[in-house]
Amino acid sequence: MRPTHSLTQNHLLAALPAEELKLLTPHLELISFPLGKMIYESGMPLQHAYFPTTSIVSLHYVLETGGSAESAGVGNEGVVGTFLFMGNDTTSSSAVVQTAGHAYQLDRRILKREFDRGTSFQHLLLRYTQALITQMSQTAVCNRHHTVEQQLCRWLLLTLDRTQSNDLIITQELVAGMLGVRREGITEAAGKLQRAGFISYRRGHITVLDRLGLQSHACECYSVVKNELSRLLTNVQLR
């Protein structure tokens, strides 16, 4: 059976008044994102914004040495390309697909035109941008002050919030790159979580067995990000 796709699988699009979503619908194109696809690189002009439905995109900052770390993740709660409506066509970060799936693509000119109309679309995108900034700030604090095990718990929980499955297709190398730590650190942290019965790990797959256990071992950064997103976007009163 072929999967069913809907614009309302993306929470931002679902929150729009029906008449505004109707205006956008002809311009939204469903596309497939394979794992590891580079959506944009630092300084590269972006021609489209993307509203993920089943995919998850990781936003990275890449150093001159080639090292990188994730600053935020974007799934069905958000949009990739906030800088397009904030006055620029490029950014110093990069974006790569962390979880394969689908997204709706919107031409940057249509995005900017609808944003500039000052309707609910603008209001919603600005509130999401505030939530994204909170996520970036909290990630920076977490990476500096919390253990790799706590960071891994935070990352797993935020990923689970964006997917309907407890089985994540991802390697330790990729997780290490997301968190900006050595693979050995992820191996040790994942081993502790597996011995505690919170996760099951086999090559290329992590299955979450006990979500409450992960939450008990996560730092406050997870709840801060989750609560801020909920505060800004749940039952939001759009103009």
TORPABA-568511 format. One line per field, with one value per residue: residue number from 1; x, y, z negated of N, C-alpha, C in turn. Coordinates in steps of 0.001 Angstrom, whole numbers, plus 524288, in hexadecimal, padded with zeros to 5 digits. Atoms other than C-alpha are relative to their C-alpha. Example, Ala and Ser with C-alpha at 12.3 -4.5 7.8 and 13.67 -1.06 7.14 Angstrom:
// residues 2
num = c(1,2)
n_u = c(8037A,7FCCC)
n_v = c(7FB5A,7FB5A)
n_w = c(80000,8003C)
ca_u = c(8300C,83566)
ca_v = c(7EE6C,7FBDC)
ca_w = c(7E188,7E41C)
c_u = c(80384,7FCFE)
c_v = c(804B0,80442)
c_w = c(80000,7FD26)
This chain:
// residues 239
num = c(1,2,3,4,5,6,7,8,9,10,11,12,13,14,15,16,17,18,19,20,21,22,23,24,25,26,27,28,29,30,31,32,33,34,35,36,37,38,39,40,41,42,43,44,45,46,47,48,49,50,51,52,53,54,55,56,57,58,59,60,61,62,63,64,65,66,67,68,69,70,71,72,73,74,75,76,77,78,79,80,81,82,83,84,85,86,87,88,89,90,91,92,93,94,95,96,97,98,99,100,101,102,103,104,105,106,107,108,109,110,111,112,113,114,115,116,117,118,119,120,121,122,123,124,125,126,127,128,129,130,131,132,133,134,135,136,137,138,139,140,141,142,143,144,145,146,147,148,149,150,151,152,153,154,155,156,157,158,159,160,161,162,163,164,165,166,167,168,169,170,171,172,173,174,175,176,177,178,179,180,181,182,183,184,185,186,187,188,189,190,191,192,193,194,195,196,197,198,199,200,201,202,203,204,205,206,207,208,209,210,211,212,213,214,215,216,217,218,219,220,221,222,223,224,225,226,227,228,229,230,231,232,233,234,235,236,237,238,239)
n_u = c(80345,7FCE9,8011F,80332,7FD57,80390,7FD8C,800C4,7FC21,7FC78,8030D,8008B,80401,804F5,801E2,801D2,80592,80123,7FFA1,7FA79,7FDBF,8020A,7FCEE,7FABB,80019,7FE1D,7FA64,7FD38,7FEDA,7FE00,7FB15,7FDAD,7FAC4,7FD04,7FC6A,7FAF3,80041,7FE99,80401,7FCFA,7FAF9,7FECF,7FF46,80298,80560,8042B,80441,80500,800A4,801F4,80343,7FFB1,80467,7FDD2,7FA47,7FDAC,7FB6C,7FC5A,7FD42,7FA9C,7FC05,7FB3B,7FB38,7FC27,7FD39,80373,80335,80525,80398,80561,80205,8059D,80285,80519,80355,80545,801C3,7FDC3,7FEAB,7FA80,7FF48,80226,7FD20,80242,803CE,7FD8E,7FD39,7FB35,8008B,7FBE9,7FEE0,7FAD3,8008A,8016A,8046F,7FF99,80452,7FEA0,803A4,80266,805AC,80232,800C4,80279,7FC69,8028C,7FC68,7FEAB,802D1,8054D,7FF6B,7FF33,804B2,8041A,7FE28,8005F,80573,8011E,8047E,7FED9,7FB54,7FB9B,80023,7FE8F,7FA79,7FCE4,80033,7FCB1,7FA8D,7FE9B,7FF2E,7FB2C,7FBBB,7FFA7,7FD86,7FA76,7FD7A,7FFD4,7FC34,7FACB,7FF2F,7FFC4,7FB01,7FBC2,8006B,8023F,7FD10,8017B,804A2,8047A,800CE,80237,80571,802D3,80063,80396,80555,801CD,800E2,804D2,80467,800EA,800F6,803F5,7FD85,7FBFB,7FB66,7FD3D,7FBE3,7FBC4,7FB20,7FD55,7FCDE,8036A,8017D,7FB63,7FF9F,8042F,7FED6,7FAD0,7FCA4,7FD6E,80352,7FF3B,8036E,80547,8000C,8004B,80511,8040C,7FF6E,80262,805AD,801CA,7FFC0,80446,804EA,802C8,7FFAC,7FD70,7FCD3,7FD28,7FD71,80361,8053F,800CD,8057A,8011C,80342,80228,7FFB6,7FFDF,7FAB3,7FCC0,80145,7FDD4,7FA5B,7FEE3,7FF80,804A0,80028,80438,80512,80018,8012B,80538,803E6,80026,802A5,80589,80223,80050,802BE,804A3,804B4,7FE7C,8042A,7FE12,802FA)
n_v = c(7FB55,7FB38,7FC89,7FB69,7FB2A,7FB9E,7FB20,7FF38,802F2,7FC05,7FD33,7FA7E,7FFB3,8018F,7FBD0,7FB96,7FFD2,802F0,7FCC3,7FEFF,804E3,800CE,7FCBB,8022E,80569,800E5,7FEED,803B2,804C5,80445,8022F,80413,7FEDB,804A1,7FF4B,7FDB1,7FC01,7FAB9,7FC65,7FB55,7FF65,7FAB3,7FC2A,80191,7FDF4,803DB,7FE84,801BA,80169,80556,80138,805B0,802FC,804C3,7FF8A,7FC9D,7FD57,7FE1E,7FB2A,80078,7FC0F,802CF,7FD04,80026,804F8,80427,801BD,7FD9E,801AA,7FE61,7FBB1,800E6,8039E,7FE2F,8043C,7FE87,7FB6D,7FB12,7FEC8,7FF3B,7FB63,7FB54,7FB56,7FDF5,7FBDC,7FC53,7FC04,801C8,804C5,803A7,8003E,8021D,80572,803B5,8034F,8053C,8035C,803A0,8045C,7FFE9,7FF60,7FC4D,7FA89,7FCC4,7FBFF,7FB14,7FC53,7FBBA,7FB39,80095,7FF9D,7FA88,7FD09,80112,7FDFC,7FA4E,7FE62,7FEEB,8030B,8040A,802BF,7FD1B,80074,80551,800D0,7FD1E,802E2,8049C,7FE39,7FF40,8053B,80210,7FD4F,8026F,8051B,7FF29,7FE17,8043D,803CF,7FDF5,8009D,805A0,8020B,7FDEF,8010C,8050C,8049D,8023D,8033F,7FC6F,7FDDE,80420,8008C,7FB72,8007F,8044D,7FE72,7FC31,802D8,80303,7FC66,7FE9F,804BC,80376,80507,8003D,8024E,7FBEF,801F1,7FC3A,80253,7FD3F,7FBDD,7FB97,7FDA1,7FD34,7FB38,7FC81,7FDCE,7FDAF,802D5,8047E,804A5,80325,7FDE2,801E0,8059E,800AF,7FE1B,80391,804D6,7FF2D,7FFC9,8053B,8033B,7FE4B,801BE,7FBA4,8007D,8048F,7FE0E,80369,7FCB6,7FCD9,7FF79,7FF3E,8009A,7FE0C,803BC,7FD90,7FA55,7FD7D,800AA,7FC11,7FAE1,7FF98,7FF51,7FB5E,7FB13,7FCAC,7FDA6,8024E,7FDD5,7FA76,7FF92,8021F,7FC8C,7FB15,80110,800B3,7FAEA,7FC63,801F7,80312,7FCCA,7FA92,7FC93,7FD1D,7FB5F)
n_w = c(80000,7FFA7,80465,7FEFC,8015A,800D1,801A8,8059F,802FB,80208,803E5,7FE90,7FBF4,80260,80360,7FCDF,7FEAA,7FB3D,7FB50,7FED6,7FE23,7FAB5,7FC79,7FF95,7FE2C,7FAA7,7FFA7,8035A,7FD19,8033D,7FE24,80342,801F2,801A3,80464,7FEC9,7FBE6,8018C,7FE1B,7FEAD,80293,801B6,7FBE2,7FB29,7FFA7,8006B,7FC85,8021F,8057D,80052,80481,80090,8020E,80257,8002D,803FA,7FDD7,803F6,7FEC6,801E1,7FEE0,7FE80,800DD,7FBCC,80063,7FE45,80461,8001B,80412,7FF01,80326,800B8,7FC70,7FE17,7FE26,7FE6D,802EE,7FE34,7FA98,7FED7,7FCB7,80291,7FE60,7FB29,80130,8039C,7FCFE,7FD78,7FCE2,80192,80592,80122,8019F,7FBED,80187,7FDBD,8019C,80439,7FF85,7FAD3,8000B,7FC47,80180,7FBFE,7FE18,7FE94,7FD90,80396,7FE89,80210,805AB,80179,7FE9F,803CD,8050B,7FFF9,8004A,80582,801C1,803E5,7FE42,8022E,805B0,80166,7FECB,803D5,804ED,7FF61,80016,80584,8023B,7FDBE,802A8,8052B,7FF4F,7FEDC,804C0,803D2,7FE15,8013A,8059F,8011B,7FE20,8033C,8059A,80169,7FE58,7FAF1,800F4,8004E,7FAC7,7FCC8,801A9,7FDDA,7FA53,7FECD,8015B,7FC31,7FB26,800A6,7FFB5,7FA85,7FCEE,80235,80118,80410,7FD83,7FD21,7FC8F,80078,801D1,80437,7FD94,7FED9,80502,801EA,7FCEE,801AE,80525,7FFFE,803A8,7FDAA,7FFA7,804B1,80408,7FED8,8010A,805AF,801E3,7FE13,802FA,80528,7FF53,7FEA0,804C5,8036C,7FDB2,7FD9E,7FA57,7FDBA,7FBA4,7FC6E,7FC1F,7FCAA,8022B,80598,8016C,8053E,802D6,804B2,7FF48,8051E,801FF,7FD5F,80225,80545,7FF8B,7FCD7,802CF,7FF76,7FAC7,7FCEA,80183,7FEA9,7FA6B,7FF10,80242,7FD18,7FB10,80139,80195,7FB91,7FB63,80130,80085,7FF4D,7FE2F,7FB8D,7FEAD)
ca_u = c(80000,8056C,806C5,7FD24,802CF,7FC24,7FFFF,7FACD,80538,80DA1,80928,80BCB,80391,7F919,7F829,7F512,7E70E,7E090,7E014,7EEA7,7F25B,7E9B7,7F17B,7FE64,7FA3C,7FC7C,80A88,80E14,814B5,816BF,824CF,82C9A,838BB,84284,84B1A,85732,85259,858BD,84DD9,856AE,864B7,86A99,86978,861A4,85540,848E8,83E05,83384,82EA7,82AF3,82002,82395,81900,82007,82E21,83712,84167,84D6B,852CC,861A1,86C93,878E4,88660,891BA,89800,88C4D,88706,878AF,86DBA,85F0A,85922,84AF6,8422C,8360F,82B20,81C89,81B94,822AC,828A3,83645,83A9F,8366F,8410F,83983,82ED3,8383B,83E87,84911,84AB8,85699,85B52,86810,8629F,85F86,853FB,8543D,84996,84AB2,83EB2,839FA,82C03,823EC,8222E,81A5D,82281,81EDC,82599,82CB1,825C2,8186A,81CF8,82193,8158A,80C3E,81499,814A2,805C9,80616,7FBB8,7FB26,805EC,80F74,80B46,80CE1,81A3C,81F54,81AAF,8213F,82DD9,82DAB,82C4D,8377A,84045,83D1C,840F7,84DDB,8510F,84DC9,855E7,861B4,86018,85DD3,869EE,8722C,86D0B,866D7,86C36,86C12,8621D,858FA,85AEC,857D3,84B4E,84733,849F9,842CB,836D2,83608,8374A,82C66,82396,824C4,82242,817CA,82199,82A29,833D8,83DD9,8465D,8530D,8615C,869D3,8727C,86700,8628A,8706B,87095,86394,8686C,8762D,87C9A,88568,87F24,8850A,87D2F,8708B,8741F,8762C,869BE,8616A,866E5,862AD,85500,853FA,85850,84E1A,843C2,84054,844C2,848C3,853CE,85857,8605F,8591D,84D26,84954,83C70,8370A,83158,82EBB,82BB5,82929,8366A,83CDB,835A8,83A5D,84878,84744,84B52,84182,844CB,83B10,82F8B,8336B,8332B,826CE,81F68,82340,81ED8,8120C,81010,8124C,80B62,800FE,7F377,7F9DD,7F059,7F353,7EF48)
ca_v = c(80000,80D44,816E3,8221D,82FC5,83BFB,84A36,849BF,83FE3,84BFA,8530B,860BB,85E70,857CC,863CD,86D07,871A8,869E5,8755B,87819,869D4,86950,8748B,86D9F,85FFF,8618F,865D3,85ACD,84F35,8423A,83D81,83209,8341C,828B6,826D2,82F6B,838B0,84616,85022,85BE7,85F27,86B1E,876DE,86F82,87668,86F00,86F16,86884,86733,8599F,85578,847A9,83D9A,830AB,83502,83B5E,84541,8487D,8565C,856A4,8605E,85B9E,8604E,86333,85696,84ED9,84C1D,84EC6,84DC0,84EA9,85B78,8571F,84D0F,84FB7,845E5,8464D,8516B,85B40,8606C,8600B,86D3A,87746,88072,881E1,889DE,89096,8983B,88F8E,884B5,87E5A,87A68,8768F,8693B,85D02,853B0,844F7,83A9D,83306,82A75,826DF,82A81,834F4,843A3,84DF9,85752,865B5,86F39,879E6,88499,87F50,87DCB,88BDE,89116,88A59,88E03,89C53,89C8D,89CC7,89256,88686,88047,88AE9,88A41,87B84,87B7E,885BC,87DEF,871C9,87974,87D3C,86EE1,86B60,875A1,86FD1,8625E,86787,86EA5,862E8,859F4,862C5,8628F,853DD,850FA,85917,854FA,84772,839C5,83273,82911,8346F,83A4F,82D4F,82BF9,839C6,83723,82A1C,82FE9,83B7D,83222,8297C,8355B,8371A,8290E,81EC0,813C1,80FC6,809C6,81395,81063,81723,813BA,81734,81F0A,8276E,82995,82D58,83731,83CCD,83EE3,842E8,8386A,82CB6,81FF8,81940,8224E,81E76,81007,81129,8192D,81028,8046D,80A0B,80CDB,7FF2D,7F8B5,800C6,7FB5B,80884,8057C,7FA1C,7FC86,7F4FC,7F9DF,804F9,8041A,80959,804B8,80C1B,80274,80B5E,81986,81D29,8179D,82045,82C0A,828FE,82919,834FD,84280,84DAA,851EF,84861,84D78,85BA2,859D6,85191,85AD3,866E6,860CE,85CD1,86A48,87152,86845,86047,86647,872C1,87DE7,882B2,88FF6)
ca_w = c(80000,803E3,7F896,7F7BC,7F7DC,7F2F7,7F159,7E377,7DFA5,7DDF5,7D1B2,7D6F3,7E308,7DACF,7D20B,7DD52,7DF68,7EA3D,7F3A1,7F262,7F3FF,80011,8061E,80367,80791,81653,81387,80A14,8109B,809A2,80ACF,80587,7FD21,7FCD9,7F0E2,7F156,7FBF0,7FADE,7FBED,7FB4A,7F7D0,7F16F,7FA5E,80496,8095C,805E2,80FF9,807C8,7F9E7,7F52D,7EC08,7E76D,7E519,7E2DA,7E4D4,7DACD,7DEB5,7D6AA,7D6A9,7D531,7D3E2,7DAB2,7D670,7DF8A,7DAB5,7DF77,7D1F0,7CF8A,7C5A4,7C646,7C1CC,7C377,7C9B9,7D1E1,7D3B4,7D580,7CBB8,7D431,7E0A4,7E672,7EBCD,7E1A9,7E695,7F35B,7ECDF,7E38E,7EE95,7F476,7FE7E,7F81E,7EA98,7E410,7E02C,7E807,7E812,7EA42,7E99B,7DCDD,7DEDF,7EC78,7EFC7,7F65F,7F600,7FD1E,8053D,806DE,81010,80872,8102D,80C64,7FE56,7FDB2,80490,7FB2D,7EF6E,7F351,7F3CA,7E4EE,7E342,7DA35,7E24D,7DE2D,7CFFB,7CF8B,7D61B,7CCA5,7C0E5,7C658,7C876,7BA1D,7B66B,7BF9C,7B958,7AC07,7B10A,7B66B,7A9C6,7A160,7AA09,7A82F,79969,7994B,7A15D,79815,78AC1,78B9A,78D3A,79A1B,7942E,790E8,79E67,7A4CA,79CC7,7A0BA,7AF01,7AF1C,7A87D,7B1B6,7BD32,7B7D3,7B6BD,7C582,7C9AE,7C7A7,7C5B8,7BA52,7C3E7,7C8E6,7D4A1,7D151,7CEFD,7C368,7CC9E,7D0AB,7C2A8,7BED7,7C9F7,7C57F,7B7A4,7BB79,7B31D,7B5AE,7B9D8,7ADF9,7A547,7AC1C,7AB46,79C94,79A66,7A2DF,79B9D,78E7F,79392,79944,78C91,78576,78EAA,7949B,7A279,7AB08,7B47F,7C055,7CB96,7D243,7C978,7BC2C,7B658,7AAA8,7A0D5,79536,79853,78A2A,786A5,790DE,78B84,77DCD,782A0,78B7F,7870E,78607,793E2,799C4,791FB,79441,7A304,7A2EA,799FE,7A1B3,7AE6F,7A831,7A23D,7AF12,7B88D,7B17B,7B2C6,7B768,7B965,7C6F9,7CBB3)
c_u = c(8036C,7FE92,7FCCD,802E8,7FC0F,8030C,7FFC5,80368,80449,7FCE3,7FF59,7FBB5,7FAA3,7FDA4,7FDE2,7FA0F,7FF1E,800B7,8059F,802AF,7FE3A,8031E,80572,80019,801F4,805E9,8034B,8009A,8025D,804F7,80201,80590,802C0,8039F,8052C,7FFF0,80170,7FC0D,80267,80514,800D8,800F8,7FD4E,7FA76,7FC02,7FB50,7FA9E,80045,7FD7C,7FD00,7FFED,7FAE5,80202,805F7,801A9,80512,80346,802C3,80555,802F9,8051E,804B3,803A6,802FB,7FCC3,7FCA5,7FAC8,7FCED,7FA9C,7FE8D,7FA31,7FE32,7FAB9,7FD06,7FAA5,7FDC5,8018C,800E7,805E3,80077,7FDCC,802BE,7FDC4,7FC00,80213,80399,804E5,7FEE7,8040D,800A9,80561,7FFCA,7FEF2,7FB7F,80062,7FB99,801EF,7FC9B,7FD40,7FA12,7FE59,7FF8A,7FD1E,80393,7FCEE,80413,800DE,7FD15,7FA62,80012,80060,7FB2D,7FBB5,8017D,7FF28,7FA6A,7FE55,7FB53,801A0,804F3,804E1,8005B,801E6,805CB,80388,80002,8035C,805C6,801D0,8010D,80515,804C8,800C4,802C4,805DE,802F9,8009E,803DE,8058E,8014E,800BE,80542,80498,7FFE5,7FE11,8030F,7FE17,7FB18,7FB13,7FEB5,7FD65,7FA40,7FCB7,7FF0F,7FC2C,7FA53,7FDD2,7FEF3,7FAF5,7FB2F,7FE7D,7FED2,7FBF6,80246,803EA,80519,8028B,8045B,80462,804DB,80251,8034C,7FCAE,7FE4A,8048D,800B0,7FBE1,80181,8056A,803AC,80285,7FC5B,80071,7FC78,7FA60,7FF87,7FF68,7FAA5,7FB9E,80031,7FD7D,7FA0C,7FDC7,8000B,7FBB2,7FAAD,7FCE2,7FFEB,80233,802ED,8025A,801E3,7FC0A,7FA86,80046,7FA26,7FF41,7FC13,7FD35,800AA,8004E,80560,803BA,7FF09,80254,805E2,80181,80096,7FB19,7FF5C,7FB9F,7FAC6,7FF98,7FE70,7FA6F,7FBC8,7FF90,7FD3B,7FA22,7FD72,7FF01,7FC57,7FB19,7FB65,80133,7FB72,80220,7FC85,7FCE1)
c_v = c(804E3,803AB,804B7,804DD,8046C,804C7,8009E,7FC6F,80396,8039A,805D0,800A7,7FEAD,8045D,804AF,7FFE5,7FD8C,8033D,80135,7FB17,7FEEC,80328,7FDBF,7FAB6,7FF3B,80098,7FC30,7FACD,7FBEE,7FDC9,7FBF3,80191,7FAE6,80158,80243,8042B,80555,803C8,8053F,80002,805AE,80390,7FEBF,8022B,7FB9A,801E0,7FE9E,7FF99,7FA9C,7FF3B,7FA0F,7FDA5,7FB1B,8000A,80369,80228,80229,804E8,7FFD6,80512,7FD0F,80396,7FFA4,7FADC,7FB6D,7FDC5,802D2,7FE07,80220,80487,7FF62,7FBD2,80229,7FB49,80209,80490,8051E,80086,800B6,804AC,804EF,804F8,8026D,80446,803DD,803D3,7FE3F,7FB08,7FBE8,80023,7FDA0,7FA47,7FC89,7FCAF,7FACF,7FC99,7FBE9,7FB1B,8006A,80067,80402,80578,802BE,8049C,804D3,803C2,804B6,80504,7FFDE,8008A,805A9,80342,7FF3F,801F6,805E0,801FE,80103,7FD1B,7FC11,7FD06,802A2,7FF44,7FAAA,7FEF6,802CD,7FD39,7FB10,80182,800EE,7FABF,7FD9F,80280,7FDC4,7FAC4,80098,801AD,7FBA3,7FBCD,801BB,7FF46,7FA39,7FDB9,801AE,7FDD7,7FA8A,7FB76,7FE1A,7FCA2,8035C,80251,7FC02,7FF28,80477,7FF55,7FBB3,80194,803F4,7FD6C,7FCE4,80377,80139,7FB40,7FCA6,7FAB6,8007B,7FDCC,80413,7FD91,8040A,7FD46,80328,80477,804D2,802CC,80327,8051F,803EF,802DC,8027D,7FD80,7FB63,7FB4F,7FCA7,801D6,7FE32,7FA33,7FEEF,80194,7FC53,7FAD1,80065,7FFF6,7FAA4,7FC6D,80172,7FE58,80441,7FF9D,7FAA8,801F0,7FB88,8036D,802CB,800D0,800FB,7FF8C,801C9,7FC54,80284,805E7,802E0,7FF86,803E1,80567,800C1,800EF,804D0,804C7,80349,80248,7FDC9,80287,805CC,800C2,7FE3B,803B3,80527,7FF47,7FF6D,80532,80384,7FE15,7FCCD,8039E,805D4,80325,80379,80496,7FF27)
c_w = c(80000,7FB82,801B5,7FE2C,7FFA3,7FE40,7FA13,7FCA8,7FDE9,7FC76,80140,80416,7FDC1,7FCB9,80307,8009D,80557,804F0,80179,80209,80598,803FA,800EA,802CB,80597,8009A,7FCCD,802D9,7FC5A,8026C,7FC19,7FE88,7FE88,7FB74,801E5,8043A,7FDCB,80269,80162,7FCEC,7FE9A,804B1,8051A,80025,7FFD2,80327,7FDD0,7FA09,7FFE6,7FAE5,7FF5C,7FDF2,7FD39,7FFCF,7FB65,80239,7FB85,801EE,7FD5E,800D4,800E6,7FF63,804B6,80012,80211,7FBB5,7FFFA,7FB5C,80152,7FC6C,7FEF1,803D1,80192,8021C,80160,7FCE9,80292,805CD,8006A,803B1,7FD9A,801CC,804F5,7FEFF,7FBF0,802D3,802BD,80314,7FE9D,7FA1E,7FF36,7FE4E,804B6,7FDFC,802D6,7FDD6,7FC19,80031,8053E,7FF90,80404,7FDA5,8046C,8012F,801C7,80220,7FC6D,80148,7FE08,7FA17,7FE45,80128,7FBF0,7FA90,7FFB2,7FFDD,7FA67,7FDDC,7FBC7,80152,7FDBE,7FA1B,7FE39,800EF,7FC1E,7FAB3,80053,7FFCB,7FA72,7FD65,801FE,7FD6D,7FA85,8005A,800F9,7FB1D,7FC00,801A0,7FEB5,7FA3D,7FEA3,80194,7FC94,7FA72,7FE8B,80262,8055C,7FF63,7FFBC,8055A,80391,7FE9F,8023D,805D1,80194,7FF03,803E2,8054B,7FFBA,8007D,805A3,80365,7FD47,7FE7B,7FB95,80218,8037F,8033B,80016,7FDD4,7FB82,80228,80106,7FB05,7FDC8,802ED,7FE7B,7FAF5,7FFB9,7FC1C,802D9,7FFED,7FB1B,7FB90,800C6,7FED9,7FA30,7FDE6,801A3,7FD12,7FAA3,80068,80167,7FB41,7FC32,80220,802A7,805F8,80169,804C4,80314,8046E,8038C,7FDEF,7FA19,7FF03,7FA5F,7FD68,7FB63,80067,7FACB,7FD83,80270,7FDB3,7FA97,80020,8033D,7FC7C,800ED,8056E,8035B,7FEB3,80142,805B4,80122,7FE00,802F3,8053C,7FF21,7FE9E,804AD,80452,7FEDD,7FEEE,80089,8023D,80453,8013C,804F0)
